[in-house]
Structures are given as structure tokens and as C-alpha cells.
Amino acid sequence: MDRLSAMGTFIAVVDAGSFSGAARVLDIGQSSVSKTVAQLEKHLEVRLLVRSTRGLAPTEAGQAFYDHARRSIEEADEAEIAARGAASSLAGLLRVSAAVTFARLHILPHLGLFMAEHPNLAIDIILDDRNIDLMEEGIDVSLRMGNLSDSNMTARHLARSPRIVVGTPEYFSRAGIPRVPSDLAEHQTITHAKITGDGVCKFIRDGIEASVSVSGKLRINAAEGVRTTVLSGLGIAISSEWMFSPELQAGDVKQVLGDWSLPPVDLWAVFPSGRMVNAKSRAFVEFIERLMHPENSKQA
């Protein structure tokens, strides 16, 4: 039994949740997959998988083996890449998670460039506004915005966006334009349930701070919903410039209170704790940095 190959098969079964799913990913017969796992269990003298309502799931021993096996596969891949040289094409599967709206606007339209650079690499993109468990979901790298809640995370800062107040010209012609932060109390603010928190926003101008409590009749738990309702003229939003960058350029929305500043929004690449950052993840993160800082790419 090729132990490294068997580890890869077992990892595929856990990730897919079934023998048949792993067989499709590996492009081999289902019987070959189940036979390999059986041989692995016999070799280790421990049960690695049990059936659950969601399909096959690892036992406690199986989960521990999965974590170590995945790390071993990644380190073996790293060793091969180091031996072949940095210019080698990446291969295998890269699993990335990102917020829905940010990915739709800023990542997915350009993903073909990265895939063209690495034609042997398969990519799973998991779009979710929640901060999902990276280890549990088998994620290699997650793109997250805002403050990181867990200081023990392995993370890399990628970019920063101003936070701005935006609305459509139609809305402002109807409701008026706020001239100072306190004017926001008279406006319909569409809030993002995850980001707004206690609803207090701190504006700064010339060293003077103005704390404003923003509220509205509409509170939405996803950025895509905030975008849609703002673009429909239902109210204003306090958001990252990233969220409305196409409409700001086109003039479909306008920024107000531009002479006041708000705390910026940070973009991070977050990696599973306790795991070596693999070459695939590093290459993808460097690609995202180039996307977010095109001026640096031009200088290089």
C-alpha cells in the first residue's frame, strides 16, 4: 500500500463525505476508494469512518489522522515544488472562502487570470458571509474583512478600503444631503446586521470626533441585500468603498460627508491554525494582493 496515496484517498473521502464523491474527484472507481480506506484501517488497526445522516464522517481517530495526513500531503507538495523550482506550475485542489459580494465584485471577474497562470490547479470557491470554521470545511485560505476576532489566527493583511456614506442621487434629491454626521439621524440608514454592531459610528475631521448613532427601519444580514436596497433608493449605507466601487465610478451612487473620515475596512487572508501555509495558498494570496494594488504591479 502506497501510504501517501492512501492518505490522499482518505482525505478525498472526508472532504466529499462519501466514497462515490471521492471517486469522482479522484477519477477512479468507487470500489478502489473503499478498498483503499479498508486497507488503511487494517494497517492502522483503527476505524476511521462512520456513517452519519450527512454521509461518511471521520471518527475521533479518523479526524486526528485526517489533520495529520492533510499536513503531510501539503508538506510533500511543498517539497516537490521546492525541488522543481519556484516557476513550477501548481497542481491539486485549492479551497478558498470569501464574502459573497466582495468576491462577486472583485475576485470572480479576474479569477481566469489566476487559473491561466496555473492550469493544473482546481479551485473550490465557497461564498459565505459567515466566518466559517476553516479546519472543519477544509479551507486553505479565507478572505475576511474587518477586525479579526481570534488573535491566534494565522493571517496576512492584504488591503484597506475607506469606509464611506453612500446613497443614490435620487434618494438624496428626495431626502436631502447630510452636511454633518448628526444629520444622519434624519435619514433612512440601511444597516448590515453583522457589521453595524451597536449602531454607533465615529466620524473624524480635523482632529474632531463626532459619534453618531445610526438606525433605520431596514436591517439586513448580508452585504448583497444592503447593496440592492441602497441601489433601489430605499436609503443610505455606511460601508466600505469596495462594496459600491462600480456604482461610484458610474455615478449611480454618490458619497456624502466626504470631508469626514470613518475607521477603514481591512482585508485579510486567514489560514487554518496549526497548518503549514501551502504554495497554492501563497500564490493565490499574492494574486489577490496584485488585484487590490494594481499600481504596485505596474511599477514592478
N, C-alpha and C positions, 0 to 999 in steps of 0.2 A: 504493500500500500504506500503510495506517494503521500506522505503526511501533509505537505504543503498544499497539494491539490485537494486532499480530503478536507483540510481546513477551509479552503475556498468554497467547496461544495456545501459544507455545513453553514458557512456564513450566508451563502445564497439562499438556503432553505429558511433560515431565521428571518432574513430580510423579506423574503417573499411570503412567508407564512405557510408554505406548502411545498411538497415535493414537485408537483406539477409546475408551480410558478418558478421554482428554481431551475427546473429542466428547461423552461422556455428561455430564461435569462442566459443559462449556460449553453443552450442549443445542443443538449444531449437528451437521451431517453430518460423517462421518469424512473424506470426500473434501475438504471445505472445510478441515479441520485440516491434512491432509497437504499440500494446495496452499499454505496459508499458510506452513508451515515451509519448503517448497521455495522459495517466493519470498524468504523471509528469507535462506536460504542463498545464493541467487543474488545478492541485494543485498549481502550481506557478503563474498561470494566465499570462503566457507569452509564446511567441513562441520561441522554442529552436532551430529548424532546418529549413533550406530552401533547395530547390533543386538547384544545380548548374550544370555546364557542367561536373564536376568531380563526381557528385553524391550528396549525402546529405552533407551539410556543416552547422556548427553552426552559428546562428545569433550572433549579438554582445552580447546579453544577454546569449545566449547559450554558447558562448566561455567563458564568465566570470563564468557561472555555471560549465562548464567543468573543468576549472582550479581549482576551489574550491572543486568540487566533487572529482577530482582525488587526491587532497591533503588529503581530508577526508578519502578516501579509504586507502591511504597509511598509514595514522596515525592509522586507525583501524587495519590494518595488523600488524603495529608495536606493538600495544597494545596486540594483540593476541600472537605474538611471545614472548614478554616480559613476559606474563603470563605463557606461556608454558615452557619457559626456552630457553637458547641460543642454546641448542642442537636440537631444533625442526627443522624438515625439512622445507625448504622454498617451497612455492607454488605460483601459479599465473603466470603472464607473465612478463618477463624481456626483455626490448628493449635496444639493445646495438648498437652503431655505431662505426665504425673503418675504418682506411685506408685499401684499398684493399690488397696491398702487405704485409704490416705488419701483418694483420690478417691471410692471407693465410700461411705465413711462421711460425708465432709464436703463434697464438691463436687457429685457427681452428683444427690443428692436435691434440691438447690437450683438446679440449672442452668436449670430452667424459668423462674425469675425473671429471670435474665440474658437468656435468649432472648426473653422477653416484652418486655423493655426495648429489644431490638434485633432486631425481626422479620425484617429483611433480611439478617441475618448468619448464615452457615452455619458450623458448628463441627465440626472433627475432633478427637476426644479420643483420644490414644494412651496407653494404660495400660501402663506398663512400669516395673518396679522398678530397671532398669538406668539409668545416666546415658547416654542415647543422644546421638549426635552431632546437634546441633540444625541445623547447616547442611546436613548430608547428608540428614536426614529432613525438611527444610523446615519445621521447628518455629518458630512465632512466639514462644512463651513456654513455659518448663518450670517446674513447681512441684517443688522439690527440698528435701529435709530433711537436716539435719546440717551438717557443715563442708564448704565448697566447696573442692574440690581445686585448682582453677585460679584463681589470684588475678587473672588477666586477664579473667575473665568479667564481663559487664555484669549486675549483679544488684541486686535490691532486697529488703531484709528485710521480711517480712510479719507474722510472728507467732512466738511462742515457747511451747513446752509444757514443763511439768515432766517429768522422767524419773522413773519410779516402779517399784516392785517389786509385781507383782500375781499373783494366783492365785485359784482358785475356793474358796469356803468348804468344799466337800467335800475339796479337796486339803489345806487347812490342818487340817481336823479329823482327817485321816489321818496327815499328816506333821508336824504341829506348826507353830506360828507362830514365825518367826525374830524374836528380840528385839534382836539387834545384827548388824551386817553379817557378822561372822565366822561366824554361824550358817548363812549361805547355803551353806557348804561341805558341810553335811549335807543339802542339798535338791537335787532334780532341777531344774536350770535349763535351760529351753529357749532356746537361743541363736539369734540371727539372724546368719547367716554373714557378711553384708555389714557389719553394724553392730558386732558384738561385738569384732572385731579380735583383740588378744592376750588377750582374756578378763578383763582387769583393770578393775574398776570402782572409782572413787574416791568414797567417801561422806564427807560433811562434816556435823558437828554441833557447834555452839558453838565453831567455830574449830578443832576437832579433826578430822584427816583419817584415814580408815581405807581402805586399799587392799585390795580383796578379789579374789582370782582365782576367777571363777565358771566352772563347767564342768558338763556334763551329757552324757547318752548321746544326746541328740537335738539336732541342729544343722540348721537349715532356712534355705534361701536366699531365702525370700520372707516378708514380713510376714503375709500371709494364712495361711500354714501355721503360723506362730507363734501367731496368734490361735486357730486351730482347735484346736491341740493343748492350749493353755492352757485353753480353754473346755471341753475334754474331760476336764480334771482330770489331765493327764499330768505337770504340773509348773508351775513359776512362770516368769515372764519379767520382764526389766528392759527397759522400753520407754517410749515417750512416752505421756503420758496420752491423747493423741489416739487412739492405737490401740485403746484399750479404753473410750473415753468412754461409749458407750451402755450397756455392761455395768456400768460403775462406778455410773452413775445408777440402773440397775435392781437393783443388788445382786447381780448374777450373778458378779462378781469383786470382790475387796476388795484394797485397798492395805495393805501392811505396811511396817514401817520408816519410817513417815511422818514421824518426828521427825529423820530423816537426809535430807540433800539430795544429789542427783546432778547432774552437769552437764546443763543443759536441752537441748532439741532445737529447732533453729531451722528455720523455713520460709522459703524464698527463692523469688522469681520470678527466673528466669535467662533472659536473652535472647541470641540469636546474636551473637557478637563481630563488630564491624565493621559492623553493620547498624543503621539508624535504628529506634528503638522506635516502632512504628506506633500509631495511635489505637485500633485494635482491641485490641491487647495491653494498652495502658494502661487501657482501660475494663475489661477482664477482670481485671486485677490489682487495680484499685480495688474491683471486685465481691468478689474473694476477701478483701481486707482487711476489707470490711464484714461478710462472713460470719464471719471469725475474731475480729472485735472488735465484736460486736453492741451492746455498751454504748456505743461511740462513736457508732454510728448513731442510738441513742435520744437521745443528748444533742444531736445536730446538728439 
